[in-house]
Amino acid sequence: MAQHSGAARSRKQSEAISLTADVLVIGGGPAAAWAAFAAREAGARVILVDKGYMGTSGATAPSNTGTWFVPPGERRREAIERRQALTGGLADPECADRTLDAAWRNLHRLAELGYPFPTDDDGKPYLANLRGPDYMHFMRRRVRRAGVTVLDHHPALELLSDGERIAGAQGIDRQRNRPWRIRAGAVVLATGGCAFGERILGATGLTGDGYLMAAEAGAVMSGMEFSGQYALTPKPSALNKGLPFRWASFTREDGTRLATEGHDRHVIVAAALLDGPVYAQYDKAGPEVRQWLRQGQPNCFLPLDRTGVDPFTERWPVTLRCEGTVRGVGGIRLAGDDCSAGVPGLYAAGDAASRERLTGAITGGGGPNSSWAIASGNWAGAAAAAFAVRRSGAEPSLAPLGEAGLRPTAEERDDLDPAAALAAVREEMLPLDHNFFRTAPGLRRSLDRFDAAWSALRRHCRGAGPAALRAREAAALIATSRWACESALARAESRGMHRRRDLPGRADEFTCAIETAGLDAVAVSRRAIGSGVAAP
Amino acid sequence: MIEIVSERRCIACDKCVKACPANVFDPVPEAPPVIARQADCQTCFLCEIYCPTDALYVAPNAEGPTAVSEAEIEAAGLFGSYARGLGWKRGRPGGTDKDPTFRLRVAAQR
């Protein structure tokens, strides 16, 4: 591996960019940042490409997130046990322990690097909370200072293979409308989850691009049925931040209060929203909490302040917005603790990876997912750097792996609008009576529509230039929706965020993972928890 | 969605063109950027805090455009209100060391 950092870059603006790196990281959120940082620290030359801008991209940057942060020892053992009881029997305590350990070490590391954590009443830095815009601004500076080449607005369209291993990717520089191609010793996908086109913070980047690229390389998805997580949001904003709702009461149009005490408020509100409008009001917050909320969660108040509503004394319309696999669980199945995607040279981190082993059938939002981004980013970055070192010096020719939206199998048609695919995904995956509450006939109906949309895209769509990104996003959204619906149909029970109205109880035979593989034809299988073998 | 680039406040630094994760702005030589792809806006408000002169206004409606005028936003004091809430100044971070969210997390457990 070469010792110098950075990359030789072609000079002319109009020309295609051709670069070489040891590790290519795709994505711009916290998992991407930690992966790039870890790979660079391991001595690799690292390039990070992001669809948006590393610092504002992803679900973390516009948020204020807690981390799952527990000291080693007895307290950690208890925390893991407490959470394990909620995960529907699908999580692996060992994975939680490793994640907590890596988050513990790296959050201390962040403090040593100078991140301005607030100070608690004992005068000690409080490390279990990260304010998104500041955290990602800080990570961008650290990553660049470490010598990582960061290319913003450079969406990856497809992976490259040398026949045996993943050996890079190619895409477009969307602000200068020119192609790029990067040869790399290993690739980390840190492209986030899929928000199914919902209007939530971060959704612009979260279209499932990494899942599509991984599947084209032969990777398998796991836990995609756990994509029915929804967030309370002041309507019609995109602010899917749950913390202030801890102090909310909810009413129907006629003023009747919803009985949320002692229940999952999301389920109560979802059922009520199927009947008509629901309103919220932060009337359970006392003066002290009100002040902390305003100071600590200023973005949560923008939708209300900017429309002249006092959220504490007046009620305002609330809705539930789908968070797909962003705060759901599913993603690329990891083949090992090093975050290998099961394809040589390919790694996955953060929400691009399945978090089933960490969080089971329930959301990892509000702490576990942000600790997972730190932990898995570090593991994937280090493993990718080590893999790149082992690689031989030969530079075989590379083949692009992209299919749907790039290389049609039949005659090209120009009447195929990727926006229609996005509309289909929104119509099928966002409504509460489709995806929050599921039924077999509903899932089949959605699948029929998605299968037809996939077939049309695959056979006839060729996106070129800037249109290639839209075509690929459409393909990724449809592919992700198909895996989600196929998994939800296969899991013939209810568990965690997977709520089958036709099968409300839990069935022991489904204490297993559901995996989905393939694009033109989707294969569904069960895998026993904690094993490498398929369940009977 | 993003609604206003204030020509009066904007210094044409094009930081928003770079920082917007949804690529909604297009640069214009020697002039303020234009909102070229409003429908792509994810209503995250982050462009506002990256703007060094508080020249941008994002309306909270994420589902479609909102009719607002620069004069009414100016009169309501809403330019830069998110940055002030966070403690960011001139497009640079600040205030996270004073973030009381950890107190909320403790209070939420009660």
Interface residues (C-beta under 8 A of the other chain):
Chain A: G28 K51 G52 Y53 G55 T56 S57 G58 A61 P62 N64 G66 P116 F117 P118 T119 D120 Y126 A128 N129 R131 P133 D134 Y135 H137 F138 D152 H153 R174 Q175 R199 I200 L201 G202 A203 T204 G205 P234 P236 S237 A238 L239 L243 R246 V289 Q291 W292 L293 R294 Q295 G296 Q297 P298 N299 F301 L302 P303 D305 R306 T307
Chain B: V17 K18 A19 C20 P21 A22 N23 D40 Q42 T43 C44 F45 L46 C47 I49 Y50 V58 A59 P60 N61 A62 E63 G64 L78 S81 Y82 G85 L86 W88 P93 G95 T96 D97 K98 D99 P100 T101 F102 R103 L104 R105 A107 A108
